[in-house]
């Protein structure tokens, strides 16, 4: 069964079990001997990971932090991407509001709404712009919806000192919160675009103060985005909670990347932030497979007899005779 700590959720309610935050596999497929054979594309995606591990909890993350072992985190925006992330052994899976661009084709994260996040959730979920800024009560209501309807194990929201009362409202209700300071994409227009934060002493102090503020009100960890590595390392040392870096150097307690970016699941020419390392080329592999499929359909190579369902010869003969005699 899935063992990653998930902060949003993966699309389908049936993917979760009582023991796993992402439960993708526990209900997906019992042992092979118990799996029903289906003659359709709506089939389970395979067996649980071969190497079973204990469920990842907030206590697990704290233990990793205390041992100075980096925490691994990646985004997922649907069941397949969460499924592969869990099989790969990620410690945390985040359904981030970056799904606005990478899954829904929007211009930026400010466009995605709460209902869309809930639909894509089912792990640790981002509270989108407009779902928590009005008042702490609104934020708590949104967080409860994401937990109940999205069945996540925690929520993430952007902002530092100014949102400390909001975060406290949520944590006091027993909902784990992952903070997010430094570059906060939902506020890109207010900070002059997607710009590195903490490059001056004044700005670096603001990053530290924001991180300390969200720690003080109960965040179990905090994302540091687009912050100079030296600043992020010093902030990490000052905090008691783990830091998850994205564009913040390897001095953080862990790292997160958008799965679409790091796996190369995008067309050639797409802009990538400096901090992204591309580990694969999923787009090229998908193109290769889809182009081959198209060619075989056009040439009638596919489907071949191996991909069709047989009919007993006597039944086929009877059916053909009925058609010839216009009796059907």
C-alpha positions in Angstrom: 0.0 0.0 0.0 1.0 3.6 -0.4 3.3 4.9 2.3 4.0 8.4 1.2 2.7 11.3 3.3 0.3 13.0 1.0 -0.9 16.6 1.3 -3.6 16.7 -1.2 -5.2 13.6 -2.7 -5.3 11.7 -6.0 -8.6 12.1 -7.8 -10.3 8.9 -6.8 -11.8 8.2 -3.4 -11.4 4.5 -3.8 -7.6 4.8 -3.9 -7.2 5.2 -0.1 -7.1 2.7 2.7 -7.3 3.1 6.4 -3.6 2.6 6.8 -2.2 4.7 4.0 -2.4 8.4 3.2 -2.5 7.7 -0.5 -4.0 4.2 -0.4 -3.6 4.1 -4.0 -2.7 0.4 -4.1 -4.4 -1.2 -1.1 -7.8 -1.0 -2.7 -6.6 -0.9 -6.2 -5.4 -4.5 -6.3 -5.5 -7.3 -3.8 -2.9 -10.1 -4.1 -2.8 -11.2 -7.7 -4.7 -14.4 -6.9 -7.6 -12.3 -5.7 -7.7 -9.8 -8.5 -10.6 -9.9 -10.9 -9.6 -10.2 -14.5 -11.2 -7.3 -16.4 -11.7 -7.1 -20.2 -11.6 -3.3 -20.3 -9.2 -0.4 -19.9 -10.7 0.4 -16.5 -8.3 -1.9 -14.7 -6.1 -1.7 -11.6 -2.6 -0.3 -12.3 -0.6 -3.2 -10.8 0.6 -4.6 -7.5 1.8 -2.7 -4.4 5.5 -1.7 -4.4 7.8 -4.7 -4.0 9.7 -3.1 -1.2 7.1 -2.4 1.5 7.9 0.4 4.0 6.2 1.8 7.0 3.6 4.5 6.6 5.1 8.0 6.5 3.6 10.3 9.2 4.5 13.7 10.6 6.5 11.9 13.2 8.5 10.1 10.5 9.3 13.5 9.0 10.4 14.8 12.4 12.7 11.8 12.8 14.2 12.3 9.4 14.8 16.0 10.3 16.5 15.0 13.6 18.7 12.6 11.8 19.5 15.3 9.2 18.3 12.9 6.4 16.9 14.9 3.5 13.1 14.7 3.0 11.9 13.9 -0.5 8.7 15.6 -1.8 7.2 15.8 -5.3 4.0 17.1 -6.8 1.3 14.9 -8.3 -1.9 16.1 -10.0 -3.7 12.9 -10.8 -3.8 9.2 -9.8 -1.1 8.0 -12.3 1.4 10.6 -11.2 0.8 10.0 -7.5 0.9 6.2 -8.1 4.4 6.4 -9.6 5.6 8.8 -7.0 4.5 6.5 -4.3 6.2 3.5 -5.9 9.4 5.5 -6.3 9.4 6.0 -2.5 8.7 9.7 -2.0 8.3 10.8 1.6 5.6 13.4 0.7 3.4 13.9 -2.2 2.0 17.4 -2.8 -1.0 18.2 -5.0 0.1 21.8 -5.5 -1.7 24.7 -7.1 0.8 24.4 -9.9 -1.7 22.0 -11.4 -3.3 25.2 -12.7 -0.6 25.4 -15.3 0.6 21.8 -15.7 -2.8 20.0 -15.6 -5.4 22.6 -16.5 -3.6 24.8 -19.0 -4.1 28.0 -17.0 -1.7 30.9 -17.1 -0.7 30.9 -13.4 -1.8 29.6 -10.0 -4.1 32.5 -9.3 -6.7 31.1 -11.6 -7.3 27.7 -9.9 -10.3 27.5 -7.5 -10.9 25.5 -4.4 -13.3 23.1 -6.1 -10.7 22.2 -8.7 -8.1 21.6 -6.0 -10.5 19.3 -4.1 -11.1 17.4 -7.3 -7.4 16.9 -7.9 -6.5 16.4 -4.3 -6.6 13.3 -2.2 -3.0 13.7 -0.7 -1.3 17.2 0.9 -3.3 19.9 -0.7 -2.6 23.5 -1.6 -5.2 26.0 -0.5 -5.6 28.1 -3.7 -5.7 31.9 -3.9 -9.1 33.2 -2.7 -9.8 30.3 -0.4 -8.1 31.6 2.8 -7.2 35.3 2.6 -10.5 36.9 3.7 -10.5 35.7 7.3 -9.1 32.8 9.4 -12.7 31.4 9.5 -12.8 31.2 5.7 -9.4 29.4 5.7 -10.5 26.9 8.3 -13.7 26.2 6.4 -11.6 25.7 3.2 -9.1 23.4 5.0 -11.9 21.3 6.4 -13.4 20.9 3.0 -10.1 19.8 1.5 -9.5 17.3 4.3 -13.1 15.9 4.2 -13.8 16.0 0.5 -10.2 15.7 -0.7 -9.3 13.3 2.1 -5.8 14.8 2.5 -3.6 14.5 5.5 -2.7 18.2 5.6 -2.9 21.5 3.7 -0.4 24.0 2.4 -0.8 27.7 2.2 1.4 30.6 1.2 2.3 33.5 3.5 4.3 34.4 6.5 3.7 36.8 9.5 0.6 38.2 7.9 -1.1 34.8 7.8 0.1 33.5 11.2 -3.5 34.0 12.7 -4.9 32.1 9.7 -2.5 29.2 10.1 -3.1 29.0 13.8 -6.8 28.8 13.3 -6.3 25.7 11.1 -3.7 24.0 13.3 -5.8 24.5 16.4 -8.5 22.6 14.7 -6.1 19.7 14.4 -5.3 20.0 10.7 -1.6 19.8 9.8 -0.3 22.8 7.9 2.7 23.0 5.6 3.9 26.6 5.4 5.3 28.4 2.3 7.5 31.5 2.4 10.0 33.2 0.2 8.7 33.4 -3.3 4.9 33.0 -3.0 3.6 32.5 -6.6 0.0 33.3 -5.6 1.3 36.8 -4.9 3.5 37.2 -7.9 1.8 40.5 -8.9 2.4 42.0 -5.5 6.1 41.1 -5.4 6.9 42.1 -9.0 6.7 38.6 -10.6 8.5 35.4 -10.1 11.5 36.9 -8.4 14.1 35.5 -6.0 13.5 36.5 -2.4 16.1 37.1 0.3 18.8 38.6 -1.9 19.3 41.6 0.4 19.8 41.7 4.1 16.3 43.2 4.6 14.7 40.7 2.4 16.6 37.8 4.0 15.4 38.9 7.5 11.8 39.0 6.1 12.2 35.3 5.0 13.5 34.3 8.4 10.8 36.2 10.3 8.1 34.7 8.1 9.5 31.2 8.7 9.7 31.7 12.4 6.1 33.0 12.4 4.6 30.0 10.7 6.7 27.7 13.0 5.3 29.5 16.0 1.7 28.9 15.0 2.1 25.2 14.5 3.3 24.4 10.9 4.9 21.0 10.8 7.3 22.1 8.0 7.8 25.1 5.7 8.6 25.4 2.0 11.3 27.9 1.1 11.0 28.9 -2.5 13.5 30.8 -4.7 15.7 31.9 -1.8 19.6 32.1 -2.0 21.1 28.8 -0.8 23.1 30.5 1.9 20.0 32.3 3.3 18.0 29.1 3.2 20.7 27.1 5.0 20.8 29.7 7.8 17.0 29.8 8.1 17.0 26.0 8.2 19.5 26.0 11.1 17.5 28.6 13.0 14.2 26.6 12.7 13.1 23.6 14.7 10.8 22.3 11.9 12.0 20.9 8.6 12.4 23.2 5.6 11.5 21.9 2.1 13.4 23.7 -0.6 12.5 24.5 -4.1 15.1 26.7 -5.7 16.7 27.2 -2.2 19.9 25.0 -2.3 20.7 21.8 -0.6 21.0 23.2 2.9 17.3 22.7 3.4 15.9 19.7 5.2 14.3 18.3 2.0 13.5 19.2 -1.6 10.4 19.4 -3.8 10.0 19.6 -7.5 7.0 19.7 -9.9 6.8 16.3 -11.3 6.0 17.5 -14.8 9.1 19.6 -14.8 11.6 17.1 -13.5 10.3 14.2 -15.6 10.3 16.2 -18.9 6.6 15.8 -19.6 6.3 19.0 -21.7 7.0 20.0 -25.3 10.4 21.3 -26.5 11.0 24.9 -25.9 9.1 25.3 -22.7 10.7 27.6 -20.1 12.1 25.9 -17.0 13.2 27.7 -13.9 16.9 27.6 -13.1 16.5 25.3 -10.1 14.8 22.5 -12.1 16.9 19.5 -13.1 15.3 17.4 -15.8 15.7 13.7 -15.0 13.7 12.3 -17.9 11.9 13.0 -21.2 8.4 11.7 -20.7 7.1 13.9 -23.5 9.4 12.3 -26.1 8.5 8.8 -25.0 4.8 9.7 -25.1 5.2 11.2 -28.6 7.0 8.1 -29.8 4.3 5.8 -28.5 1.4 7.9 -29.7 2.9 8.4 -33.2 3.5 4.6 -33.5 -0.1 3.9 -32.4 -1.4 6.4 -35.0 0.8 4.8 -37.8 -0.4 1.3 -36.9 -4.1 2.3 -36.8 -3.7 4.1 -40.2 -2.1 1.0 -41.7 -4.5 -1.4 -40.0 -1.6 -3.2 -38.2 -3.4 -2.5 -35.0 -5.4 -4.1 -33.6 -3.9 -7.4 -34.5 -5.6 -10.8 -33.7 -3.7 -10.9 -30.4 -5.6 -7.8 -29.3 -9.1 -9.0 -30.2 -11.6 -11.3 -28.5 -12.3 -14.7 -30.2 -15.7 -16.1 -31.1 -16.4 -19.8 -31.4 -16.4 -20.7 -35.1 -19.8 -22.4 -35.0 -21.3 -19.3 -33.4 -19.7 -17.1 -36.0 -21.0 -19.3 -38.8 -24.5 -19.1 -37.4 -24.3 -15.3 -37.1 -23.1 -14.9 -40.7 -25.9 -17.2 -42.0 -28.5 -15.1 -40.1 -27.2 -11.9 -41.6 -27.1 -13.4 -45.1 -30.7 -14.6 -44.8 -31.8 -11.2 -43.5 -33.2 -12.8 -40.5 -31.7 -10.2 -38.2 
